[in-house]
Amino acid sequence: MGLLTMKLRSGENMAIGKLHNVVVYITCTPQRLHSFTTLTDGLKLRRDNDTRWNSWYKMVEWALRPRVRQAVTIFCAQEPALQEDALTASDWATLVETCKFLEPFYDATVANEGAATSSISDVLETTSVPQLATMMETAWAKLADYYEATEDSPVYSAATVLHPSLKLAYMERTWKDRNDWVERAKARVEQLWRETYKSTTSCPAIRQGIAQEPTTGRPNRYKMWMKEQKATIFNTDDDEYDVYCREPVMMISDPLKWWLESAQRQRFPNLSLMAIDILSIAPMSTETERLFSRAKSSVTDQRGSMSIETLNFLECLRSWDKSAIVFPAEVRLRAAMSFRKSRASYPEFNEWDDWRGRS
């Protein structure tokens, strides 16, 4: 089968390595693939790819489908070259557990591929299947490498803290055995807030909340009591970040939308800017790559002279409209403003108007 396929088993006959070898063998020639599809009524195998996320999960998930699984068993029994890679009942059981283990990662990556953002707050359950022990240890080592990379920037921790449904409580609960991780994350987020976004004055929303109101006639004792209660909760010297962190978590499905609401913009004028800057970052580059790829449909043979600036405006408006960030009226307004700005930057527009007027 060659070094490319044999390296997966490493002398241990791992089930997923066997399945890989079978898939490669069947899809290697049109004749073998045709023989296989006659057993599945046209269904083909899905092959893994080192450059595609979740391709291993898709290969396993597809192979576990009844018709495909039955065809793989029959095909392996008929092919002498696949006797070493024939999947036993134990191998199929291991593949089932492997599929269950990989499914949450598949769901997480697919959920983050689009324009909408999401957070993973569920801890994946581990399994006790002995055959998966080595794979899970290797996966944990790889995840540890990715986690260490997140410490290079405070944005990841800040995105968690600024999610109203997570805040610091999420890290304190998830990393309860690693207090050093929690403290480092807190310090990085506080430093980002203090050095980049925090205003030199105390929170205006808090001051406004306890300010003296003009009174006419007898003072309202209930309002006076409420002011006293607020004064015991909030200190005018507190900044927005401290006030936000003290408040309990709340169930919010879209944190960015929550921070864009006028109530939050007024209460936390500086912190809301920090939250919008961070939470508007796409969790994955998939949507950006899709937008880049769609640009080719705009630059047709008849639009070869389209400028980079015009293409930039067009694709931005397309993305905003699809994401419902702006409404059609706002799109027209922004397009007009951008066009006027372009006319000011490029004198050839005015030269064209002058020539057209003379003609």
C-alpha positions in Angstrom: 0.0 0.0 0.0 3.0 2.3 0.3 4.5 4.5 3.0 1.7 7.1 2.7 -1.0 4.7 3.9 1.0 2.3 6.0 2.3 5.1 8.3 -1.2 5.5 9.7 -1.3 2.1 11.4 2.3 2.3 12.8 2.2 -1.5 13.3 -0.9 -1.3 15.6 -3.7 -2.0 13.0 -5.7 1.0 14.1 -9.2 1.0 12.8 -9.1 4.4 11.2 -5.8 3.5 9.6 -7.4 0.4 8.1 -10.3 2.4 6.8 -8.0 4.9 5.2 -6.1 2.1 3.4 -9.4 0.6 2.2 -10.7 3.9 0.9 -7.4 4.7 -0.9 -7.3 1.3 -2.5 -10.8 1.4 -3.8 -10.6 5.0 -5.1 -7.2 4.5 -6.7 -8.6 3.2 -10.0 -11.9 3.7 -11.8 -12.3 -0.1 -12.1 -12.2 -0.7 -8.4 -14.5 2.3 -7.7 -17.0 1.0 -10.3 -17.0 -2.4 -8.6 -17.6 -0.8 -5.2 -20.4 1.5 -6.4 -22.3 -1.5 -7.8 -22.5 -2.8 -4.2 -23.9 0.6 -2.9 -26.3 1.6 -5.7 -24.0 4.4 -6.8 -22.7 5.6 -3.4 -19.0 6.4 -3.4 -16.5 6.6 -0.5 -15.3 9.8 1.0 -11.5 10.1 1.2 -9.7 12.0 3.9 -7.4 14.9 3.1 -4.6 16.3 5.2 -5.5 19.9 4.1 -9.2 19.7 4.9 -10.6 20.1 8.4 -13.0 17.3 9.4 -12.2 15.2 6.3 -11.3 12.3 8.7 -14.7 12.7 10.4 -16.5 12.7 7.1 -14.7 9.6 5.9 -15.6 7.7 9.1 -19.2 9.0 9.3 -19.9 8.1 5.7 -18.3 4.6 6.0 -20.6 3.9 9.0 -23.7 4.3 6.9 -25.4 0.8 6.6 -25.1 0.4 2.8 -21.5 1.7 2.7 -20.4 -0.4 5.7 -21.9 -3.5 4.2 -20.2 -2.8 0.8 -16.8 -2.3 2.5 -17.1 -5.6 4.3 -18.0 -7.5 1.1 -15.3 -5.7 -1.0 -12.6 -6.5 1.5 -13.6 -10.1 1.6 -13.3 -10.4 -2.2 -9.9 -8.5 -2.5 -6.8 -10.5 -1.5 -4.8 -7.2 -1.2 -7.1 -6.0 1.5 -7.0 -8.9 3.9 -4.7 -7.2 6.3 -7.0 -4.1 6.3 -10.3 -6.0 6.6 -12.3 -4.3 9.3 -13.5 -6.6 12.2 -16.5 -6.1 14.4 -14.1 -4.6 17.0 -12.7 -2.2 14.4 -16.2 -1.0 13.5 -17.1 -0.4 17.1 -13.9 1.7 17.5 -14.9 3.7 14.4 -18.3 4.4 16.0 -16.6 5.8 19.1 -14.2 7.7 16.9 -17.1 9.3 15.1 -18.8 10.3 18.3 -15.5 11.8 19.6 -14.9 13.9 16.4 -18.5 15.0 15.9 -18.4 17.9 18.4 -15.3 19.3 16.7 -17.1 19.0 13.4 -20.1 20.9 14.8 -17.9 23.5 16.3 -15.9 24.3 13.1 -19.0 24.3 10.9 -20.8 26.6 13.3 -17.9 29.1 13.1 -17.5 28.9 9.3 -20.3 31.4 8.7 -20.6 35.1 9.4 -22.2 34.5 12.8 -20.0 33.9 15.8 -20.4 31.3 18.6 -18.7 30.2 21.7 -18.1 26.7 22.9 -19.0 26.3 26.6 -19.6 22.6 26.8 -16.8 20.4 27.9 -16.4 17.4 25.6 -17.0 14.1 27.3 -14.1 11.7 27.2 -14.6 8.0 26.4 -13.1 5.0 28.0 -12.5 2.9 24.9 -8.9 1.5 25.2 -8.2 1.8 21.5 -8.8 5.6 21.6 -6.4 6.3 24.5 -3.4 6.9 22.3 -5.4 9.1 19.9 -6.9 11.2 22.7 -3.4 11.7 24.2 -2.1 12.9 20.9 -5.1 15.1 20.3 -4.7 16.6 23.8 -1.1 17.4 23.0 -2.1 19.2 19.8 -4.9 21.1 21.5 -2.4 22.2 24.2 -0.2 23.6 21.4 -3.2 25.6 20.1 -4.1 26.8 23.5 -0.6 28.1 24.2 -0.8 30.0 21.0 -3.8 31.9 22.3 -1.6 33.4 25.0 0.2 35.4 22.4 -2.8 37.8 22.3 -5.3 38.9 25.0 -8.1 39.0 22.4 -9.1 35.3 23.1 -9.5 35.8 26.8 -11.2 39.2 26.3 -13.7 37.7 23.9 -14.7 35.2 26.7 -14.9 37.9 29.4 -16.9 40.2 27.3 -19.5 37.5 26.5 -22.3 38.3 28.9 -23.1 34.6 29.2 -19.6 33.6 30.1 -17.5 36.3 31.7 -14.8 35.4 34.2 -17.0 32.7 35.7 -16.5 30.5 32.6 -12.7 30.5 33.0 -12.9 30.1 36.8 -15.2 27.1 36.3 -13.5 25.5 33.4 -9.9 26.0 34.7 -10.7 25.5 38.3 -7.6 23.3 38.6 -5.4 25.8 36.8 -5.6 29.0 38.8 -2.5 30.3 37.1 -4.2 30.2 33.8 -7.1 32.2 35.2 -4.9 34.8 36.7 -2.8 35.3 33.6 -6.0 35.7 31.5 -7.4 38.2 33.9 -4.2 40.2 33.9 -4.0 40.3 30.0 -7.7 41.4 29.7 -7.3 44.1 32.3 -4.1 45.4 30.7 -5.8 45.6 27.3 -8.7 47.5 28.8 -6.5 49.9 30.9 -4.0 50.7 28.2 -6.2 50.9 25.1 -9.9 51.6 26.0 -10.3 52.9 29.5 -11.1 56.6 29.9 -9.3 58.8 32.4 -12.7 59.6 34.0 -15.0 57.4 35.9 -17.9 55.7 34.2 -20.4 58.5 33.1 -23.3 56.0 33.1 -22.8 55.3 36.8 -22.5 59.0 37.6 -25.6 59.7 35.7 -27.5 56.9 37.5 -26.9 58.5 40.9 -26.9 62.1 40.0 -29.2 64.5 41.7 -32.6 65.0 40.0 -34.4 68.3 40.0 -37.3 68.2 42.4 -40.4 70.2 42.8 -42.2 70.3 46.1 -41.8 67.4 48.5 -39.0 65.0 47.7 -40.0 61.4 46.8 -38.8 59.2 49.7 -39.0 56.1 47.5 -36.6 57.6 44.9 -34.3 58.8 47.7 -34.2 55.2 49.1 -33.5 53.8 45.6 -30.6 56.2 45.2 -29.1 55.0 48.5 -29.4 51.4 47.4 -27.6 52.2 44.1 -24.9 54.1 45.9 -24.2 51.0 48.0 -23.8 48.9 44.9 -21.8 51.2 42.6 -19.0 53.5 43.5 -18.5 56.5 41.4 -14.8 55.7 41.3 -15.4 52.3 39.7 -14.7 51.9 36.0 -16.9 50.3 33.5 -14.9 47.0 33.3 -15.2 46.5 37.1 -18.9 47.2 37.1 -19.5 44.8 34.2 -17.5 42.0 35.8 -19.4 42.3 39.1 -22.8 41.9 37.4 -24.1 38.3 37.1 -24.0 36.4 33.8 -27.1 36.4 31.6 -28.3 34.2 28.8 -27.3 36.0 25.6 -27.2 34.2 22.3 -25.5 37.0 20.3 -23.0 39.0 22.4 -22.1 41.4 19.6 -25.8 42.3 19.1 -26.1 42.8 22.9 -23.2 45.2 23.0 -24.6 47.1 20.0 -27.8 47.9 21.8 -28.2 51.6 22.9 -28.6 50.6 26.6 -25.1 49.0 26.7 -23.6 51.8 24.6 -24.8 54.3 27.1 -24.0 52.4 30.3 -20.5 51.3 29.1 -19.4 53.8 26.4 -15.7 52.8 26.5 -16.2 49.1 27.3 -18.7 48.7 24.6 -16.2 49.9 22.0 -13.7 47.3 23.3 -16.4 44.6 23.1 -17.5 45.6 19.6 -13.9 45.7 18.3 -13.1 42.2 19.7 -16.4 40.4 19.2 -16.7 41.5 15.6 -13.5 39.6 14.7 -14.5 36.5 12.7 -13.6 33.3 14.6 -12.5 31.7 11.3 -11.3 33.0 7.9 -13.8 30.9 6.0 -16.4 33.6 5.4 -13.6 36.1 4.3 -12.3 33.5 1.9 -15.8 32.9 0.5 -16.2 36.6 0.0 -12.9 36.8 -1.8 -13.8 33.9 -4.0 -17.2 35.5 -4.9 -15.4 38.6 -6.2 -14.6 36.8 -9.4 -18.3 36.8 -10.3 -18.2 40.6 -10.2 -15.2 41.0 -12.4 -16.5 39.6 -15.7 -15.1 40.0 -19.2 -17.3 43.1 -19.6 -16.0 44.6 -16.3 -12.3 44.2 -16.8 -11.6 47.9 -16.3 -13.3 48.0 -12.9 -11.0 49.7 -10.4 -9.9 48.0 -7.1 -11.7 50.7 -5.1 -15.0 50.0 -6.9 -14.7 46.3 -6.4 -13.9 46.9 -2.8 -17.1 49.0 -2.4 -19.2 46.4 -4.2 -18.0 43.4 -2.2 -18.4 45.3 1.1 -21.9 46.3 0.3 -22.7 42.7 -0.8 -21.4 41.4 2.5 -23.2 44.0 4.6 -26.5 43.3 2.9 -26.2 39.5 3.2 -25.3 39.8 6.9 -28.1 42.3 7.6 -25.6 44.8 9.1 -27.2 47.6 7.2 -30.6 48.1 5.6 -31.1 48.9 1.9 -31.6 52.6 2.6 -28.3 52.7 4.5 -26.6 50.8 1.8 -27.6 53.4 -0.8 -26.5 56.2 1.5 -23.1 54.7 2.2 -22.7 53.9 -1.5 -23.4 57.5 -2.4 -21.0 58.8 0.2 -18.3 56.4 -0.9 -18.8 57.4 -4.5 -18.6 61.1 -3.7 -15.4 60.4 -1.8 -14.0 58.5 -4.8 -14.8 61.4 -7.1 -12.9 63.7 -4.8 -9.9 61.4 -4.8 -9.9 60.7 -8.6 -9.9 63.9 -10.7 -10.6 61.9 -13.9 -14.2 61.6 -12.8 -14.6 65.4 -13.2 -12.7 65.4 -16.5 -15.1 62.8 -17.8 -18.1 65.0 -16.8 -16.6 68.0 -18.5 -16.0 66.1 -21.7 -19.5 64.6 -21.6 -21.0 68.0 -21.1 -19.2 69.5 -24.0 -20.2 66.7 -26.3 
